[in-house]
Structures are given as structure tokens and as C-alpha cells.
């Protein structure tokens, strides 16, 4: 055999292998039935006594149900040939080797803890789909260049200790020794972390360095009604919105409800009612997806026969654009001055929280769109109005999220539901997005 013939044969063999790999990648799918069975099985941990899947779940972080649910998921990981590792914060990781060990891993996953009386799809879908994606690649014999690392974040919901995204926040480096001394439900936070297998004495080791992953992907239910309303199966998240929170204090004068003429009243509740409408007006004045909420109000003295002398209310504004939040609040302040003058009250504002937006990387958004297109699925871009662990990972590297429709836009409720076909579609898009991102060189949109 001549050298030329040998090289031609070698080239043809390499081309054939590459073509075979590409065809396998084009046909790879997650096991939809298995995914459904696992979501249903996980729902047992935290299900109301005597209840069914439709009754939702209360799998509060650090509860018995949370411990049992985590044990169940780690058992699935081991059965898939993975070696789960619990970091000092309590987050669960499992890694699949890549072809080039020098490359940073593609990180993907979600959480499995819930709010009280929550649903069975929030977090669970993304966590179990992450495992399903790895299993599908194994079954198809597809090897990625980058290592793959799935994660089940601990304590995502904000019920325990009044903190949301608690353990992905630790991974992003946001933790102090005082945080571990917080007490909730009679339990120190350090002891809570120990309860799920973490090690608070080594909490600093849970921090992940910037650039330690190639990108982060998270599949999640939308928790809103946009995708269902528009009939689009896949949402490509543009980013997680900025949030500004304020306390408003309206001061009037408490007086007898029967003897004080209307024109002489300094009614704090009346002013607060007008202010609530003003918040809605400020939010709806310009086109966009911005939202504003007055969700809490306290009235003093709160008596049927006394004109309210004091009203305290919360104002929360959300949008991807921080400048839009400033503009809306300026509008609310201007209207508040008019309301105070007309009701003979004073209105003061105090900002209590400001959270910056977490913008999804353009390259990751494009990769998710290509993944959906490869499956002949329509997608559209939209913001996330809810917080997710992805916003913590956006501090460390490129990030992207995939949304699937929520029936009726309902979440954080036993009535939370996503069609099983949509769950499978989302998991398939996650799988294809992993393969898309595996082709990408280091992403330039994120600067260390």
C-alpha cells in the first residue's frame, strides 16, 4: 500500500467517524418517560400525608423531605455511573470527563428545594434534566471536549433563613462568618448546612473562581404565562431582572371617624390607596415587560372608627433595565408629592434593596436558539422576572437559561404544572445546548 493510499484511507476513516458522531448528536434525545417517572418519584419527598402528585410538595431546605430528596437524586447519579460530591455549602456536584481535561467544565443544573405548598416542577425539572442529558450522551456514545458538570443547588428558595439563592450565593463568594450564625426555626445556619452534608468549617472552599466554568446552563419552568399565551415552546432568557424595593411611610393624623368632616381629614390610608394606583400607573405608562407591586401594607391604628394616621407599604419594581427602574421611581415620587398635598399627609420613601440584573451571555442565548432550531422548535427571547441560581453563576462566567411553558402561568403552588411533552422538549434543548456550547471557544462576552 502506498503512502498516498494509506493517508486517503485514514482521512476517509476520520471523516466517517466525524460524520457518525455528528449524526448521533443530531438524533440524541433524553429519555422522556424516565424523566417523568423521576419527577413523580421525587415528588413523594415532601408530599402532604395521604396526598397525590397534584397536591404539590413542601420540600423546605434542610427539612427531612429535603434530606431524603437529595439522597434520592444522589442515588440516581450513582446509578448513572457518576460520583456525586457535596461541597462545603451543601451543593451537590457530579462530573463527566471530557476529551480535553484542560478545558473548564460546562456547568448545568438547578435545585430541588421548594417553598411551602409548592409545585413539583420548579427546580426539579432542571435538576433531573441535567442528569438525563448526561445519560443520553452516554447512551449515544457521544464524548464532549469540555468536561460536563451537573449541579443540584442547595437552598434556592427564600423561605429558610429568609435567604434565597443561599448556597449558589456562597459558591459565588457571598458569605460571611456571621451568616452562619443566623437562626431559623431553632436551627443555626451552620448546623443546617451540616444536616445536608456540607461543612461550614470549610465554607470558604465552596467558593468557585471566576472563569472556573465554560458557561452555566439552567432549564426551568417559566413561572409566568408568556410562553403558553403565545404558543411558543421554548423561551431563551435574556437575563434575570433587576429589583428595587422601597418602604413608603404615609403620615396623616388619627382622628374620630364620626366627627371629623371629610375636608378636614388627614387620611393616611386614602393617600396610600392613591399611591398604590400611582405605582401601577408609573409601570404601565411606557411599553415593556416591567412590573411593579405593592404587596404589603400596615395601617395604624387599624380601627373601624378611627381615621388612619399612619400607613406603611412596600413597593417593588422589576425590569432588566436599572435605568427604567429609576425612571419609574422618579414618576412615583412626583405623583406622591401631589397625593400628599391633596390628602394633607406626608409621604417618605426608603430604599431597602437594590439587586442588579444578571444578563445572559449573547453567545449562550444564540447557542440555545440553535439547539431549539435543531429540534424544529420555535423559541423567543424573554426576561426572567423571578430569581434563579443562574444569576449567581452570572457573576462567575457566561450564563444562559431555557424556559418551558407554565400552564396558566402558575408557580409556587400545588397547581403548578407543565405539560410532560414540554418538559421533554426543554430537556432536549438543554442537551443540544450543551453540545452547542461545547463547540464554542472561550466566550468573550464575559470578562474576568
N, C-alpha and C positions, 0 to 999 in steps of 0.2 A: 504494500500500500504506500502510495506516495505521500509526502508531507502535505501537499495541497488537498488530496482526498481526505486525509485524516482531519485536517483543520475544518474542511467543509462538513464532515460528519459531526465533529464536535460542536460546530456552530449550529447545525440543524438540531442537535440534541438539546442544546441550551435554549434555542428558540422554542422547541417543542415543550420543554419543561416550563418556560415562562408563560407560554400560551395556556398550558394546562392549569397553571396556578391562577392566571387571570380568569379563566373560565370557571374555576372553582370559586373564586372570590365573587364572581357575578351571580352565582347560584346559591351562595351560602345564606342560610336563614336560621333564626333562633327556633328552638322547639316551643312553639306557641302553646301547645297543650300542657307541657311541663311547666311553663311559666305560670299559666293559670292555676294549675294544681298547687304550686308552691305559694302563690299569693293567698290562695284559700287556706292552705295549711298554716301559714304564718298568722293568719287572722285569728286562729284559736288562742294565741297568747295575748290575753287582754280582752277577750270576748266576754260580754256580760254573761253571768251564770244562766244557763238554760237558753241562751240566745243562739242566733244563726249569723251567717256572714252578713246578712242585711242589717243586723243590729250594730254594726260598727265595732270599734275597738278602743280601749283605753290602755295604751301601752306607754305609760309615762316614763320618761327617762329615769333610770335607776330603780324602777319598780321590779317586783318579781316577774311580771309579764315581760318587761324589757330584758331582764337577765335570761329568761327562758327563750325569748325570741332570738336573741343574739346567739345563744347556744345552738338553736336550730339552724340558723344561717351558717354558722361556722362548720356545722356538720355537713351541710351541703357543699361547702368549699372543699372540705377534706375528701368527700366522695368524688369530687371532680379532679382530684389529684393536686389540689393547691394546699399550701401550708399557711393558714391564717396566722397573723401576728397582731397582737394588741399593743398599741403604742402607750406611752405613759398617761395620755389623756383619756384612753379608753376607746379610741377609734380602731376599727378592725381593717387591716390591710391584707391583701394576698397578691402575689406577683407571679406572672408568667414570663419566662425568659424570652428575650428577643434575639434576633440574629446578630446584633451588634451590642455587646454589653456596655460599650462606652456611651451609648445614647441614653438620654433621660427617658423615663417611662411616660407612656400616655396614661394618665390617671382618670378614672371614671367611677361613678357610684352615686350614692345618695344616703338616706338614713332610714331607720325603721321605727324610731320612737314616734309617739303620736300625742296629740292633745287629748284631754279628757273627752270621751264620747266622740272620737274622731272617726275617720274613714279608713278603708283598707287599701287605698291606692297612693296616698300622699307619702312619698318616700319609698314605700315598699316596692313599687313598680320599678323605680330606678335602681334600687339595690339588687333586686333579683334579676333584672335585665342585664346588669353588669356581669353577673355570673353566667347568665345564659349566653352572652356574647362570647365569653372565653370558651365555654363548652362547644359552641358552634364552630369556632375556629379550630379547636382540637379535632372535632368530628370530621371537618373538611380537610384536615391536614394542612392548614394554612399557617405559615410562620411569618410573623411581623419582624421588621427591622428593629423597631423600638421594643423594649420590654413593656408589658402591659401590667397595670396595677389597678385592681379594683379596691374600692373603699366603702365601708359602711360607717358613716359618721355617727358618733355618739351625741346625744343631747342636742338635737337640732331645734326642736320646738321650744318655745319660750316659757313653758309652764313651770318647770322645776327651777328653783332659784331665781325666777324672774329673768332668765337669760335665754336668748335664742342664739342659735348657731354656736353654742358654747364650746364645743370641742374642735370644730374646724377653726374656730377663732383662736384656740390655743395653738393649733398647727400653724396658723399664720403669725404666731408670736405675740398675740394679745392676751397676756395673763400676768397677774402679779401675785406675790405670796398672800396678800390679803384676800384675793379672790377665793382662795382655797379654804379660808376660814368662815366663809358665808354659811349661814344655817338656814335650812328649809325643811319643813316637815320633821323637825327634830334631828336632822342629819347634817353634819358638816359636809361641805362640798368635797373636801379631800377624801372623806370616808365613802362618799357616793362614788367617786371615781375608782376607789379600791374595789367597791362592790361589783363593778363591771369588768374587773381585771386590769385596770390601769394602775399606775404607780405615781402618786402625786409627789413623792420624794424626788422623783427624777423628771418632773413635769417639763423642765426646760428642754429635755431631749425629744419632746414631742414636736418641737418647732421644726418646720420644713424650710429649707433655704429657698430664696428666690431663684427661679430657674431650675429647681430640682425636678420639675416635670416638663415634658414637651408641651403638653396642654392638658386642660381638665375638661371633661365632658360630663354632663348630667342630664339624664332623662327624667321628666317629671310631668305629672298632670298639670294642666294649665291653671286650675283653681279659679277660673273665670269662664265666661261664656262666649268669648270671641270666636274661637275655632268652631265650636258647634253651630253658632249663629251663621257663620259664613260658609260652613260645609267644607272647610279645609282640614285635612287630617293631620298635618304636621306644622307646628309653629317653630320658627327659628328665632330664638330670643336675642333681641338687640342689646339688652342689658337689664340689670335689676335697678329699679328706680331709686332716686334719692328720696329721702324722707325728712321733712322738717316738722317738729312738734312744738306746740306752744300751749301754755296755760293762759287763759284770759280771765281776768278778775273784774267783774262789774259791780261797782259800789253805788248803792242808792240810799234809801232811808226807810227802815221798817216802821210802819205806822198802822193804825187801826183801819181795817178793810171796810168797815161800815160807815165811818165818819169822815174819811179823807176824800174830798172831791177828786175826780179823775184828773182835772187840770193841775192839781197841786201835788200829785204823786211823783215820787222818785223810785219808780218800779224797776228793780234790777233784773227781774225775770223777763219783763217786757223787753228791756234792752237786749238781754241775752237771746231772746227769740228772734229779734231783728238781726242780731249778729250772726245767728245760725243761718238765716236766709242769705245774709251778705257773703258768707263763706261759699255757699252754693253758687251765688251769682258770680263771684270772682273766678270760680273754677270753670264755669260754663261760658264765660264771656268770650273766650278765644277757642278756636278749634284745637283738637288734640286729645290725647288719652289721659291727661292729668286728672287727678281726683282729689277731693277734699272731704274731710269728715269731722263733724262734731259728734263724738261718740260718748262723752261723759259730761254730766252736769250735776252740780250740787247747789241747792238753794237754801238760804238761811233767812228766817228761822224755819222755813218749811212748814208753815201752819196755815190752815184754810182761811183763817180770819185775820191774817197779818199780811200786809203788802211786803213782798220780798225786799230785804235790804241788801242782800249780797247774793251774787250768783257767780259760780266758778265753773268754767267749762274748758274742755280740751279742744284743740284744733290740730288736725293732722293733714299735711299736704304731701302729695306724692307725684313725681314725674321724673323722667330720665334727665331733664334739663334743670340743673340747680338754679339757673337764671330765671326760669319760668316760675319756680317756687318763690323766689324773691319778688318777682312782679306780682304774683297773686297775693302775697302777704302785704305788699305795699297798697294794693287795692283794698284789702280787708281793713287795714289801718285807717285809710282815708274814709271809708264808709263808717268805721267805728266812731270817728270824730263827729260825724253827722248824727249818728244814733245817740251818742252821749248828750249832744246838745238838745236833741228833740225830746229825750226822756229824762232830762235833768239828772243824769248819772255820770260817773266817770268809768272809763274802760282802760285797763292796763294789760299789757302783754309781756310774757316772759318766755323766751325760747328755752325749751327743756331738752331738745335733742336735734341734732343735725347729722344725718347719715349720707355720705356721698354716694353717687351712683356707681355701680360696677358694670362697666361696658364690656360686652362680649367682643372678642377679637375679630376683626373683619375676616381673617383667614379661616378661623374656625366656623364662623357663620357661613362662609362660602362652602366649606367642606361639608357641613350639614346639609346645605342645599343640594350639593352634588350627590350626597348619599340618598336623599329623598328622590331626586330625579332618577337615579339608577334603579329605583324601585317603582318608577312611574307614579310617584306620589306628589301631589301638589303641596307646596309649602308657602308660608307667608311669614314675614318678619313682624314681631310684636314685642313690646316690653313686658317684663315681669313686674307686676305690682306687689308681689309677695317676696319676702326674703328667702334666700336659699344659701346652702353651704357654698355654692358656686361663687358668691360674692366675696367670701373669704379667700378662695383659691385665686380669684382675680388679682389679689394683692401679690401673688407669688409667680404668676405666669399667665399665658393665654388661656381664656376660658370661653366655653360655649354651652348653651343649653338647648334641649329639644323638648317641646311641649306636645302633648296629645290632648284631645278634647275632654273636657269635664262635662258630663251630662247636666244640663241646667245651670252650669257654672257653679255647682255646689261643691264645697270642700270644708274640711274641719267639721264634719257632720257625719253621722251614720249613713245619711243619704248620699254621701259622696260616691260617685260611680263613673267609671269609664268603660266603654264597650270593650269586650275582650279582643275584638279584631283591632281596635285602635291601640290597645296595649301591645299586641304583637307587631303592629306596624311601627310603633315607636321604638320597640326593642330592635327591630331590623334596621331602622335608621341609625340607632346608636352603633350597632355592629358595623354598618357600612361607613359611618363617620369615623370610627376607629381606623378602618383601613384607609380612608381618605387622608386622615391626619398622619398616618404612618408614612405616606409618600412625601409629606411636606418637609422641607429643610427647616432649620431653626426659625421660628416665627418672629418677624421683625417688628410687629406692631406692639410688642411688649418690651419695655426697656428695663433692664436690671438696675 
